[in-house]
Amino acid sequence: MAQVNKLRWRMVVLAAGILVLPAISCCDSPNDGKVESKWVILNEGNELGAFKIAFADSLYGWAIRMGVLTFTYWRTEDGGRSWDLDSVPLHPHLFEFRDLAFVSRSNVWMTGILGIMYHTLDGGQSWAIDDQFSGSPGDVQNIATVIFPDSSHGWIAFNWNIARTSDGGLTWQVICSELWPLQALDSNVVFAGDMVYTKLFRTVDGGATWQEIYPGTPYGRSGAQVSFISETEGWAVIGWRTEYTSGGCLIHTRDGGVTWDTLLNSSNNAYSDIHMLPSREGWVIAPGGKTILRTVDGATWREDPLPDIGDRLLDNLVVLPGPDVWVLAEGLVLKRQGA
């Protein structure tokens, strides 16, 4: 597999020649303003310069900032309506944070460029800093993804490698290369992608062995995201962009990836940031980044109307059981209210 240096694996480019899927119409037309939105803007007039938000529960969340030499982050205790600025201890090799993960309100991980991991067990009052992946200043290790399904087991992606911990981050073991962790259901069941050809993989033994569950395409430079609710049932968004065309699709499997059904298809941009709940209710950001689609059964998708956000693009969809659902819109934090 060729290597592609990406800080965040989103919908990325794919070489020309992609198989064109038939057009599928299975969602409502864009909101014409007659349908009342269930989404509210929480921080209008007090926008965040953030690119990533995460929540431990319906009220408590953090946001990491954009920009270099950033040693600060925001926190909220009212679900995202108000945010207070906080900071972490300085580290000479930290460039900026790229991801964060809650185990609980007190147990939080933040990872960044140049291979730095910050970990707190008391909600940010004190920090442990792990720089074992930093190398020399010229050896950039970008820890762009951190996932902790429980307090002991965690997964990180750094420069096309996956490392795993089973002791709460005290030690880390590199278990495979040229894969990227996408989702961890528990300490053993993890889904990953190959960074280049949109192949998807699953492990059910904590990374000892990996099974290919989506064959990808013969074309390089592609990307995907997944949201599984069990070992066997899950959804994925596949996207591509070339010099001449772009597009994407949303697919679903009930047999662990042996077969996939195409639920949505776009010939203009890609679907992104899909999140499903065990009830099969879920959300996905639609092509173009200005619309959210919602399903209550995992099969039928309809537009979930938004308030007026102008030309802002959506990113970083966060879904917790309840459900509590947030999305970032270039500095605005939106939350969905009610069923």
C-alpha positions in Angstrom: 0.0 0.0 0.0 1.2 3.5 -0.8 1.5 5.9 2.1 -0.4 9.2 2.2 0.3 11.7 5.0 -3.0 12.9 6.3 -3.7 14.5 9.7 -7.4 13.7 9.7 -8.9 10.9 7.6 -12.1 12.3 6.2 -13.5 12.1 2.7 -10.4 12.3 0.6 -9.4 12.1 -3.0 -9.5 9.1 -5.4 -7.9 8.7 -8.8 -10.1 8.8 -11.9 -11.9 5.7 -13.1 -14.1 5.0 -10.1 -17.1 2.8 -10.7 -20.1 5.1 -11.1 -23.0 3.9 -9.0 -26.6 4.4 -10.2 -28.3 7.4 -8.8 -30.4 6.6 -5.8 -33.1 8.9 -4.4 -34.0 8.1 -0.8 -34.0 11.4 1.1 -36.2 14.4 1.1 -35.5 17.6 -0.8 -33.6 20.4 0.9 -35.5 22.3 3.6 -37.5 25.1 2.0 -38.0 26.9 5.3 -41.5 25.6 5.9 -40.3 22.7 8.2 -39.3 23.8 11.7 -35.8 22.8 12.6 -35.2 20.8 15.8 -31.6 22.1 15.8 -30.6 25.2 17.8 -27.5 27.3 17.7 -26.0 27.2 21.2 -23.2 29.8 21.0 -24.4 32.4 18.5 -22.4 35.6 19.0 -19.7 33.7 20.9 -18.1 31.5 18.2 -15.4 29.0 18.9 -12.2 28.7 16.8 -12.4 25.0 17.2 -12.3 22.1 14.8 -13.1 19.2 17.2 -15.6 18.8 20.0 -16.3 15.8 22.2 -18.7 15.2 25.1 -18.6 12.9 28.1 -22.3 13.2 28.6 -25.2 15.5 27.7 -23.7 18.5 29.5 -19.9 18.1 29.8 -17.7 18.6 26.8 -14.4 20.0 25.5 -13.3 21.6 22.3 -9.7 21.8 20.9 -8.6 24.8 19.0 -7.3 25.5 15.5 -3.9 27.0 15.0 -0.3 26.3 15.9 1.4 26.5 19.3 -2.0 25.9 20.9 -1.9 24.9 24.6 -5.4 25.9 25.4 -8.8 24.3 25.0 -12.4 25.1 25.8 -14.8 23.2 28.2 -18.5 23.4 28.7 -20.7 22.2 31.5 -24.1 23.2 30.0 -24.1 21.1 26.9 -22.4 23.7 24.7 -24.1 27.0 25.4 -21.2 28.5 27.2 -17.5 27.7 27.0 -14.6 28.5 29.3 -11.0 28.6 28.1 -8.5 26.3 29.9 -4.9 25.3 29.3 -2.4 22.4 29.5 1.3 22.4 30.5 3.7 23.5 27.8 5.7 20.9 25.9 8.5 22.0 23.6 7.5 19.5 20.8 3.7 20.1 20.9 2.5 21.8 17.7 -1.2 21.6 18.1 -3.9 19.1 19.2 -5.6 17.0 16.6 -8.0 14.7 18.6 -9.5 14.1 22.0 -11.4 11.3 23.7 -13.4 11.0 26.8 -13.4 7.9 29.0 -15.3 9.9 31.6 -15.6 13.5 32.8 -12.3 13.1 34.7 -10.4 10.7 32.3 -9.6 12.5 29.1 -7.0 12.1 26.4 -5.7 14.7 23.9 -3.2 13.9 21.1 -1.3 16.2 18.8 1.2 16.8 16.1 4.8 15.8 16.9 3.6 12.7 18.7 2.5 14.2 22.0 -0.2 12.6 24.2 -1.8 14.4 27.1 -3.8 12.5 29.7 -5.7 13.7 32.8 -7.4 11.6 35.4 -8.9 14.6 37.3 -10.6 16.6 34.6 -7.7 18.7 33.7 -6.4 19.7 37.1 -3.2 17.8 36.4 -1.7 16.2 33.3 0.6 13.3 32.4 2.5 13.9 29.1 3.6 11.0 27.0 6.1 11.8 24.2 7.3 8.3 23.4 6.2 8.7 19.8 7.6 12.2 19.3 11.1 11.1 18.1 13.4 13.9 17.2 11.9 17.3 16.2 12.5 16.5 12.6 10.7 13.1 12.8 7.1 14.2 12.8 4.7 11.7 14.3 1.2 13.0 14.0 -1.2 11.3 16.4 -4.3 12.2 14.6 -6.7 9.7 16.2 -7.2 8.5 19.7 -10.0 6.1 20.7 -10.7 4.7 24.2 -13.6 2.3 24.5 -12.9 1.9 28.2 -10.4 3.1 30.8 -7.8 0.4 30.1 -7.9 -0.1 26.3 -7.0 2.5 23.7 -6.0 2.9 20.1 -4.1 5.7 18.3 -3.1 6.4 14.7 0.2 7.9 14.0 1.8 8.2 10.6 0.0 5.2 9.1 0.5 3.0 12.1 -1.9 1.7 14.8 -0.7 1.4 18.4 -2.7 -0.2 21.2 -2.6 0.0 25.0 -4.3 -2.4 27.5 -3.1 -0.7 30.7 -4.6 2.7 30.4 -1.8 4.2 28.4 1.1 3.2 30.6 2.6 1.3 27.7 1.8 1.2 24.0 2.5 -1.5 21.4 2.6 -0.9 17.7 0.4 -3.7 16.2 0.2 -2.9 12.5 1.2 -0.4 9.8 -0.6 1.4 7.0 -4.0 1.0 8.8 -6.0 3.7 10.5 -8.4 3.0 13.4 -11.9 4.2 12.8 -14.1 2.8 15.6 -13.7 0.6 18.6 -16.8 -1.2 19.9 -14.9 -2.6 22.9 -11.4 -3.8 23.8 -11.4 -6.5 21.1 -13.6 -5.4 18.2 -12.1 -2.6 16.2 -12.6 -1.3 12.7 -9.9 0.3 10.5 -9.1 1.5 7.0 -6.1 1.3 4.9 -5.6 5.0 4.2 -5.4 4.6 0.4 -7.7 2.2 -1.3 -10.8 2.4 1.0 -10.4 -1.1 2.1 -12.0 -1.7 5.5 -10.8 -4.2 8.1 -12.1 -5.7 11.4 -10.3 -7.3 14.3 -12.2 -9.3 16.9 -9.1 -10.3 18.9 -7.7 -6.9 19.9 -5.6 -6.5 16.8 -3.8 -9.8 16.7 -5.5 -10.6 13.4 -7.3 -8.5 10.9 -10.1 -9.5 8.4 -10.8 -7.5 5.3 -14.5 -6.6 5.2 -14.6 -4.2 2.3 -12.5 -4.7 -0.8 -12.0 -1.1 -1.6 -11.2 0.0 -5.2 -8.3 -0.3 -7.5 -7.8 3.4 -7.3 -5.6 5.2 -4.8 -6.2 8.2 -2.6 -9.7 7.5 -1.2 -11.3 7.5 2.2 -14.1 6.3 4.4 -15.7 6.4 7.8 -17.7 3.7 9.6 -20.3 3.3 12.3 -20.9 -0.2 13.5 -23.5 -1.2 16.2 -22.2 -4.8 16.5 -19.5 -7.0 15.1 -21.7 -7.7 12.0 -24.0 -4.7 11.4 -22.6 -1.4 10.4 -22.7 1.6 8.0 -19.8 3.2 6.1 -19.5 6.3 3.9 -17.1 6.1 1.0 -15.9 9.2 -0.9 -13.7 10.1 -3.7 -12.5 13.2 -5.5 -10.5 13.4 -8.7 -9.5 16.2 -11.1 -12.7 15.7 -13.0 -15.3 14.3 -10.6 -16.2 13.7 -7.0 -18.8 11.7 -5.2 -19.6 9.2 -2.5 -22.0 6.7 -1.2 -23.4 5.4 2.1 -23.4 1.6 2.4 -24.7 -0.9 5.0 -23.9 -4.5 6.0 -25.6 -7.0 8.2 -23.2 -9.8 7.8 -19.9 -8.3 8.9 -19.0 -7.0 5.4 -19.6 -10.1 3.4 -22.2 -8.2 1.5 -23.0 -4.4 1.3 -26.1 -2.6 0.2 -25.9 1.0 -1.2 -28.3 3.2 0.6 -27.3 6.7 -0.7 -25.3 7.8 -3.7 -23.9 11.2 -4.7 -22.2 12.3 -7.8 -21.2 15.6 -6.2 -19.0 15.5 -3.1 -19.2 12.9 -0.4 -21.1 11.9 2.7 -19.1 12.3 5.9 -19.1 11.9 9.7 -21.7 9.2 10.1 -22.9 8.1 13.6 -25.4 5.3 14.3 -27.0 4.3 17.6 -27.9 0.7 18.5 -31.5 1.5 17.8 -30.5 2.2 14.2 -31.2 5.9 14.6 -28.4 7.9 13.0 -27.1 11.0 11.3 -24.7 11.7 8.5 -23.5 15.0 7.0 -24.7 15.1 3.4 -22.5 16.0 0.3 -21.6 19.7 0.2 -21.4 19.9 4.0 -24.5 22.0 4.5 -27.1 19.4 5.2 -27.6 16.7 7.8 -29.6 13.5 7.0 -31.3 11.4 9.7 -32.6 7.9 9.9 -34.7 6.1 12.5 -34.4 2.6 11.0 -31.0 2.6 9.3 -32.5 2.3 5.9 -34.5 5.4 5.1 -32.8 8.8 5.3 -34.4 12.2 5.3 -33.1 15.7 5.7 -33.0 16.9 9.3 -33.6 20.7 8.7 -31.2 23.1 10.2 -31.5 26.8 11.2 -30.0 29.4 9.0 -26.2 29.0 9.2 -25.4 30.9 6.1 -22.5 29.5 4.0 -20.9 27.7 6.9 -19.9 24.1 6.4 -20.8 21.3 8.8 -18.1 19.1 10.4 -17.5 17.0 13.5 -20.9 15.4 14.2 -21.1 14.0 17.8 -23.8 11.6 18.9 -24.3 10.1 22.3 -27.0 7.7 23.5 -30.1 9.6 24.6 -29.7 10.7 21.9 -27.7 13.9 22.4 -26.5 15.2 19.0 -24.2 18.1 18.3 -22.4 19.4 15.1 -19.9 22.1 14.5 -20.5 24.7 11.7 -17.3 26.7 11.4 -17.4 28.0 15.0 -21.0 27.5 15.7 -22.1 24.7 18.0 -25.5 23.3 17.1 -27.5 20.8 19.1 -30.6 18.8 18.2 -33.6 19.2 20.5 -36.3 16.5 20.9 -37.3 13.5 18.9 
